Amino acid sequence: RSVSRASPNLTFVPACLPPDPAEVEELQRFVSNSKRLFVMTGAGISTESGIPDYRSEGVGLYARTDRRPVQHAEFVRSASARQRYWARNFVGWPQFSSHQPNKAHLVLRDWEKLGKLHWLVTQNVDALHTKAGSQRMTELHGCTHRVFCLACGDRILRAELQEHFEALNPTWKAEAFGVAPDGDVFLTDEQVRNFRVPGCRKCGGILKPDVTFFGDTVSQEKVSFVHQRLAESDSMLIAGSSMQVYSGYRFALAAREKKLPIAVLNIGPTRLDHFASLKLNFRCGELLPLIV
């Protein structure tokens, strides 16, 4: 199996015990009984690829720093906020875009091929499920690998925008201090002051990553589409998410309303522990490959 090629990076993974055989068997039974499994993933599935999450105890962004993600309203309103965001993103992009899927991503890809997985919804913006080869998938919060214009809607690849940044800032250099879950890095105001940000190639408008920033909302069209996929499913698996953000949590509430069995695989507490059918505190990349 191809999953054996992906070795974990545990820098941003909270400490946890190895999988317990009895609990592995419970999850095996849960997956085997599912004919149309709906899977939702969060930042905890990507930590083993070397990408930090926000909330994990001791190793998440909120535990390591007082930095907070950019707010949607601030990004749209403030040119200096956009300059700060894009300068930090420019520095972090080469490393962030080079991250590769881990065993958990590859297992979910394989489940799809085998017909076990009906639909996958990821709250992540890192493109790792796409790199793994998943196709029956919705990126709930978008993807940092795409950029669009807020004025005319023109879209380009983030890799292409990196070339524009380099052309506009041939002598600009900055050393990063730390890394965040969305590819952001930590720079001082002094470092970003002279960074130049291009406008849209077609209309000169504001360029924004194709992601749902904090304070923004997921489109009703996408929410309705995901609800439809959930309505077709007979069980739900949460992998690597505390489900603290309502945009994802609402689907767990909908699954509970439909009386679907819900399994949760996440290191640490989650928002639905009190009504999940099964809760497992293990690494996704360590446990999921044990399920056949």
C-alpha positions in Angstrom: 0.0 0.0 0.0 1.2 3.5 -0.9 0.5 4.8 2.7 3.8 3.2 3.9 5.8 5.9 2.0 4.6 8.8 4.1 6.6 9.3 7.3 5.0 11.5 10.0 6.4 14.8 11.3 5.4 15.0 14.9 6.6 18.5 15.7 3.1 19.9 16.0 1.3 16.7 17.1 0.2 16.7 20.8 1.4 13.8 22.9 -0.9 10.8 23.0 -0.9 7.1 23.7 -0.5 4.5 20.9 -3.8 3.0 19.6 -5.5 0.6 21.9 -6.4 -2.7 20.1 -9.9 -2.8 21.6 -10.6 0.8 20.3 -9.1 0.0 16.9 -11.6 -2.9 16.8 -14.4 -0.5 17.7 -13.5 1.9 14.8 -13.1 -1.1 12.5 -16.6 -2.2 13.3 -17.9 1.4 12.8 -16.3 1.7 9.4 -17.3 -1.8 8.3 -20.9 -1.2 9.3 -20.9 2.0 7.2 -22.1 1.8 3.6 -22.0 5.5 2.8 -19.5 7.1 5.2 -19.3 10.9 5.5 -15.9 12.1 6.7 -15.0 15.6 8.0 -11.4 16.5 8.6 -9.7 19.3 10.4 -6.3 20.7 11.1 -5.4 17.7 13.3 -5.1 15.5 10.2 -2.4 17.7 8.7 -0.2 18.1 11.8 1.6 14.9 10.9 2.6 16.6 7.6 4.3 19.3 9.6 1.5 21.9 9.5 0.5 23.3 13.0 -3.1 23.6 14.0 -4.7 26.3 16.1 -5.9 24.8 19.3 -3.9 21.7 20.2 -2.6 21.9 23.8 1.1 22.9 24.0 1.8 22.8 20.2 -1.1 24.7 18.5 -0.7 28.3 17.3 -2.8 29.7 20.2 -0.6 27.8 22.7 2.7 29.0 21.2 1.9 32.6 20.5 -0.6 35.5 20.9 -0.8 35.8 17.1 -4.3 35.4 15.6 -5.4 34.8 12.0 -6.3 37.8 9.8 -9.9 38.8 10.0 -11.9 39.1 6.8 -13.2 42.6 7.4 -9.7 43.9 8.3 -8.2 42.4 5.1 -10.9 44.0 2.9 -10.8 47.4 4.6 -7.1 47.9 5.2 -4.3 48.1 2.6 -1.7 47.8 5.4 -3.4 44.7 6.6 -3.2 43.2 3.1 0.4 44.2 2.8 1.2 42.6 6.1 -0.7 39.4 5.2 0.8 39.0 1.8 4.4 39.7 2.9 4.1 37.0 5.6 2.4 34.7 3.2 5.1 35.3 0.5 7.8 34.3 2.9 5.9 31.2 4.1 4.6 30.0 0.8 7.6 27.9 -0.4 7.6 25.8 2.7 3.8 25.7 3.1 3.2 24.6 -0.5 5.8 21.9 -0.3 4.0 19.9 2.5 2.9 16.5 1.5 0.0 14.2 2.4 0.6 11.8 5.3 -0.8 8.3 5.9 -4.2 9.6 7.0 -4.8 11.5 3.8 -3.7 8.5 1.7 -6.0 6.1 3.6 -9.0 8.3 3.0 -8.1 8.5 -0.7 -8.0 4.7 -0.7 -11.3 4.4 1.1 -12.8 6.5 -1.7 -11.4 4.2 -4.3 -12.8 1.2 -2.5 -16.2 2.7 -2.3 -16.1 3.0 1.6 -16.2 6.8 1.7 -19.2 8.5 0.3 -18.0 12.1 0.7 -15.1 14.0 2.3 -15.4 17.5 3.7 -12.2 19.2 4.9 -12.0 22.3 6.9 -8.3 22.6 5.9 -7.0 25.0 3.3 -3.7 23.2 2.7 -4.6 21.1 -0.5 -3.2 17.9 1.1 -6.4 15.9 0.3 -6.1 17.0 -3.3 -2.4 16.1 -3.4 -3.3 12.7 -2.0 -5.8 12.1 -4.9 -9.2 12.5 -3.1 -11.9 13.5 -5.6 -15.3 13.1 -3.8 -14.5 16.1 -1.7 -15.5 19.6 -0.7 -13.0 22.2 0.7 -15.3 23.8 3.1 -13.1 26.9 3.7 -11.5 27.0 0.3 -7.8 26.5 -0.5 -4.7 28.7 -0.2 -3.4 27.4 -3.5 -5.9 29.6 -5.4 -6.3 33.4 -5.4 -9.1 35.5 -6.7 -10.0 39.2 -7.3 -12.6 40.7 -5.0 -13.7 43.1 -7.8 -13.9 41.1 -11.0 -13.6 37.5 -9.7 -10.6 36.6 -11.9 -8.7 33.6 -10.5 -5.1 32.6 -10.6 -2.9 30.0 -9.0 -1.1 31.0 -5.8 2.1 29.7 -7.4 1.7 32.2 -10.2 1.1 35.1 -7.8 4.4 34.1 -6.1 6.2 35.0 -9.4 4.4 38.4 -9.4 5.6 39.1 -5.9 9.1 38.2 -6.8 9.1 40.5 -9.8 7.7 43.4 -7.8 10.1 42.8 -4.8 13.4 41.8 -6.3 15.6 43.0 -3.4 13.1 42.5 -0.5 14.1 39.9 2.0 12.8 38.9 5.4 13.6 36.2 7.9 10.6 34.5 9.4 10.0 33.7 13.0 7.7 30.8 13.4 4.9 29.4 11.2 1.1 29.4 11.4 -1.5 26.8 10.1 -2.4 28.7 6.9 1.2 29.3 5.7 1.5 32.6 7.5 4.8 33.4 9.2 5.7 35.9 11.8 7.3 39.2 10.6 7.7 42.6 12.3 6.0 45.7 11.0 9.4 47.1 10.0 10.1 44.0 7.8 6.8 44.3 5.8 6.9 48.1 5.4 8.4 48.1 1.9 6.7 45.0 0.5 4.8 45.7 -2.7 1.5 43.9 -3.4 0.2 43.6 -7.0 -3.4 44.2 -8.0 -5.5 42.0 -10.2 -4.0 41.5 -13.6 -7.3 42.3 -15.3 -8.9 45.1 -13.3 -6.3 46.2 -10.7 -8.7 45.0 -7.9 -7.8 43.5 -4.5 -6.4 39.9 -4.6 -7.5 37.6 -1.8 -6.7 33.9 -1.2 -9.7 31.7 -2.1 -10.3 30.9 1.6 -12.9 31.8 4.2 -11.1 34.1 6.6 -12.1 34.3 10.2 -15.2 36.5 10.5 -16.4 35.6 7.0 -19.0 33.0 6.1 -19.1 29.9 3.9 -21.4 30.4 0.9 -25.0 29.1 1.3 -24.6 27.2 -2.0 -21.6 25.2 -0.6 -23.4 24.6 2.8 -26.5 23.3 1.0 -24.3 21.0 -1.2 -22.6 19.5 1.9 -26.0 19.0 3.6 -27.1 17.1 0.5 -24.1 14.8 0.7 -24.7 14.3 4.4 -28.3 13.4 3.7 -27.1 10.6 1.4 -24.8 9.2 4.1 -25.4 6.6 6.8 -22.6 7.6 9.3 -20.1 10.3 10.1 -16.4 10.2 11.0 -14.7 13.4 12.3 -10.9 13.1 11.9 -8.5 15.7 13.4 -10.9 18.4 14.5 -12.1 19.8 17.8 -15.1 21.2 15.8 -15.0 24.5 17.6 -15.8 26.4 14.4 -19.5 26.5 13.7 -19.1 26.2 10.0 -18.1 22.6 10.5 -19.9 21.8 13.7 -23.3 22.5 12.1 -22.9 19.3 10.0 -22.3 17.2 13.2 -25.5 18.7 14.6 -27.3 17.8 11.4 -25.9 14.2 11.7 -27.2 14.0 15.3 -30.6 15.2 14.2 -30.7 12.4 11.5 -29.6 9.9 14.3 -26.5 9.0 12.3 -23.8 7.2 14.3 -20.8 9.6 14.7 -17.2 8.6 15.4 -14.6 11.1 16.5 -10.9 10.6 16.1 -9.0 13.6 17.7 -6.3 14.1 20.2 -8.0 16.2 23.0 -11.6 17.1 23.7 -14.1 18.1 20.9 -17.4 20.0 20.8 -19.4 16.8 20.2 -17.8 14.3 22.7 -21.0 14.3 24.7 -23.1 12.9 21.8 -20.6 11.0 19.6 -21.1 7.2 19.4 -17.4 6.7 19.6 -14.5 8.9 20.7 -10.8 8.0 20.1 -7.8 10.0 21.3 -5.1 8.9 18.8 -3.1 10.2 15.9 -5.1 10.0 12.6 -2.0 8.9 10.7 -1.4 6.1 13.2 -4.9 4.8 13.6 -6.6 5.1 10.2 -4.0 2.8 8.4 -5.0 0.0 10.8 -8.6 0.1 9.5 -9.2 -2.3 6.5 
